[in-house]
């Protein structure tokens, strides 16, 4: 089971990445990869350098129970160094396992759009983009909106500023969260509430993942201590699947 609140398991056919925007500054995956490398964990011999893991391709094939997979929690499926042949193999595995749901999140929206443009998108793929701020994150939404996929979602984590008004047409699900880790940047409650309000107004499912290192009161604590309560409750909405 994954510790990520909005999925069930992670599947990492590649590991490693490179920074592309403000949300990458304190990347949790980089910290974890370097720690795993120091521990001698298989798959992290190269630390956080982009690396292919062909032996992991069959993992979903061997899972009989339908599972919600977050694909590449430790990488980006549309990284510049991803060979198209290997990406095709990953999508083939997805297409051959319709019992599973695959949640794919990227900060490389142009590469994702180019790959799926005029290409069949398996029905069990949910595609998402990271939206950390106005400059880097918000422009990704339009690229996502124009891909024909079953579910489109936004991961607004870490939320680094008030993103203002956003057009959620065609967006099925929004995840919001603050940053965690030693170098975490605070998230203001008003920023999260602004997004929640717009989700309600535009009939988009809202999921509040975490406060992170900084609590709603602006006090620095452990992520667990700060919890997931926003306006008196946990928000665990998921998109509705239409058969």
C-alpha positions in Angstrom: 0.0 0.0 0.0 1.1 3.5 -0.8 1.4 6.3 1.9 0.1 8.7 -0.7 -3.4 9.4 0.4 -5.1 9.5 -3.1 -3.8 6.3 -4.5 -3.4 2.6 -3.5 0.0 1.6 -4.9 2.9 3.2 -6.8 4.5 1.8 -9.9 7.9 3.2 -11.0 9.1 1.8 -14.3 11.6 4.7 -14.3 13.2 6.5 -11.5 14.9 9.9 -11.3 14.1 13.3 -12.7 15.4 16.9 -13.2 13.9 20.1 -12.0 11.8 22.1 -14.4 9.8 24.6 -12.2 9.3 26.2 -8.8 7.5 23.1 -7.4 10.6 21.0 -7.9 12.8 23.1 -5.6 12.4 20.8 -2.6 11.5 17.6 -4.4 10.5 14.8 -2.0 11.4 12.2 -4.6 14.9 13.5 -4.9 15.5 13.4 -1.1 14.0 9.8 -0.9 16.0 8.6 -3.9 19.3 9.8 -2.4 18.4 8.1 0.9 17.6 4.9 -0.9 20.8 5.0 -2.8 22.7 5.4 0.4 20.9 2.3 1.8 21.8 0.3 -1.3 18.2 -0.2 -2.4 17.8 -1.8 -5.8 16.7 0.6 -8.5 18.5 3.6 -7.0 22.1 2.9 -7.9 22.1 6.2 -9.8 20.5 8.2 -7.1 18.1 10.7 -8.7 19.5 10.4 -12.3 16.8 9.4 -14.8 17.0 5.6 -15.1 14.9 2.9 -16.8 13.7 -0.1 -14.8 12.6 -2.7 -17.4 12.3 -5.4 -14.7 9.4 -3.5 -13.2 7.3 -3.5 -16.3 5.6 -6.7 -15.3 4.6 -5.7 -11.8 1.0 -4.7 -12.7 0.6 -7.8 -14.8 1.2 -9.9 -11.8 -1.4 -8.1 -9.7 -4.8 -9.8 -10.1 -6.8 -7.5 -7.9 -7.9 -4.2 -9.5 -5.6 -1.5 -8.1 -5.3 2.2 -8.4 -1.6 2.9 -9.4 0.2 6.2 -9.2 2.7 5.9 -12.1 6.2 7.2 -11.5 5.9 8.7 -8.0 9.7 8.8 -8.2 10.1 10.2 -11.7 8.2 11.8 -14.6 6.8 9.6 -17.4 7.4 12.3 -19.9 11.0 13.1 -19.0 13.2 14.3 -21.9 15.4 11.2 -21.6 12.4 8.7 -21.8 12.9 6.6 -25.0 9.6 6.4 -27.0 10.0 2.7 -27.2 10.1 2.3 -23.5 7.1 4.6 -23.0 5.2 2.6 -25.5 5.9 -0.6 -23.5 4.6 1.1 -20.3 1.4 2.2 -22.1 1.0 -1.4 -23.5 1.1 -2.8 -20.0 -1.6 -0.2 -19.0 -3.8 -1.1 -21.9 -3.4 -4.9 -21.2 -4.5 -4.5 -17.6 -8.0 -2.8 -17.7 -8.7 -4.1 -14.2 -6.3 -1.4 -12.9 -6.5 2.4 -12.9 -3.3 4.3 -13.7 -2.9 7.9 -12.4 -0.2 9.7 -14.4 1.0 13.1 -13.2 3.5 15.3 -15.0 5.1 18.7 -15.1 6.0 18.2 -18.8 2.6 18.8 -20.3 3.8 19.6 -23.8 5.5 16.2 -24.0 2.4 14.5 -22.7 0.2 16.3 -25.2 2.6 15.5 -28.1 2.7 11.8 -27.1 -1.1 11.4 -26.9 -2.0 13.6 -29.8 -3.7 11.4 -32.4 -2.9 8.4 -30.3 -5.3 6.0 -28.5 -5.4 6.7 -24.8 -6.4 3.6 -22.8 -9.6 4.1 -20.9 -8.0 3.2 -17.5 -5.6 6.1 -17.6 -6.1 9.2 -15.5 -3.9 12.1 -16.7 -2.9 15.0 -14.5 -0.6 18.0 -14.3 1.1 19.7 -11.4 -0.1 23.2 -10.7 2.1 24.9 -8.0 1.7 28.5 -9.0 0.5 30.9 -11.7 3.6 31.2 -13.8 4.5 27.5 -14.2 1.5 25.6 -13.1 -1.7 27.2 -14.3 -0.6 27.2 -18.1 -0.4 23.4 -17.9 -4.1 23.1 -17.4 -5.0 24.0 -21.0 -2.7 21.3 -22.4 -4.3 18.7 -20.2 -7.8 19.9 -21.1 -7.2 19.1 -24.7 -6.2 15.5 -24.3 -9.0 12.9 -24.7 -8.7 10.8 -21.6 -11.2 9.3 -19.1 -10.2 11.4 -16.1 -8.2 14.7 -16.0 -6.9 15.9 -12.7 -4.7 18.6 -11.1 -2.2 18.1 -8.3 -2.0 21.5 -6.7 0.8 20.5 -4.4 2.9 22.1 -3.2 0.5 25.1 -3.4 3.0 28.0 -3.3 0.7 31.0 -3.8 -2.9 32.0 -4.5 -3.5 30.8 -8.0 -6.4 33.2 -8.5 -9.3 32.2 -10.7 -8.8 29.0 -12.7 -10.9 27.4 -15.4 -11.8 23.9 -14.4 -13.9 23.0 -17.4 -13.1 19.5 -18.4 -11.1 18.9 -15.2 -12.6 16.1 -13.1 -10.5 16.2 -9.9 -8.3 18.6 -8.0 -5.9 17.6 -5.2 -4.5 20.3 -3.0 -1.7 20.1 -0.5 1.1 22.0 1.3 4.8 21.2 1.1 6.6 18.9 3.5 10.2 18.4 4.4 13.0 20.4 6.0 12.9 23.1 3.4 9.1 23.3 3.0 7.5 26.6 2.0 4.3 27.5 3.9 0.8 27.3 2.4 -1.9 29.8 3.4 -5.3 28.5 4.3 -7.0 31.1 2.1 -5.2 29.7 -1.0 -6.6 26.3 -0.4 -10.1 27.6 0.4 -10.1 29.6 -2.9 -9.5 26.4 -4.8 -12.1 24.4 -2.8 -14.7 27.2 -3.5 -14.0 27.1 -7.2 -14.2 23.3 -7.3 -17.7 23.5 -5.7 -18.8 26.2 -8.1 -17.5 24.2 -11.2 -18.6 20.8 -10.0 -15.1 19.4 -9.7 -14.2 16.8 -7.1 -11.9 18.2 -4.4 -9.3 16.3 -2.4 -7.3 17.9 0.4 -4.1 15.9 0.8 -2.2 17.5 3.6 -1.0 20.7 5.3 2.5 19.5 5.2 5.2 20.9 7.4 3.3 24.1 8.2 -0.1 23.9 9.8 -3.2 26.0 9.2 -2.0 28.2 12.1 1.3 28.9 10.5 3.2 26.7 13.0 5.9 24.3 11.9 5.3 20.7 13.0 5.5 17.2 11.7 3.3 16.5 8.7 1.3 13.9 10.7 0.6 16.4 13.5 -0.7 19.1 11.1 -3.0 16.5 9.6 -5.5 16.9 6.7 -8.4 18.9 8.3 -9.6 21.9 6.2 -12.7 23.8 7.5 -13.5 21.2 10.1 -13.3 18.0 8.0 -11.2 15.8 5.7 -12.0 16.3 2.0 -11.7 13.0 0.2 -13.7 13.5 -3.0 -12.9 11.4 -6.0 -14.1 11.9 -9.6 -17.2 10.0 -10.7 -16.6 7.3 -13.3 -19.2 7.1 -16.0 -19.5 3.6 -17.5 
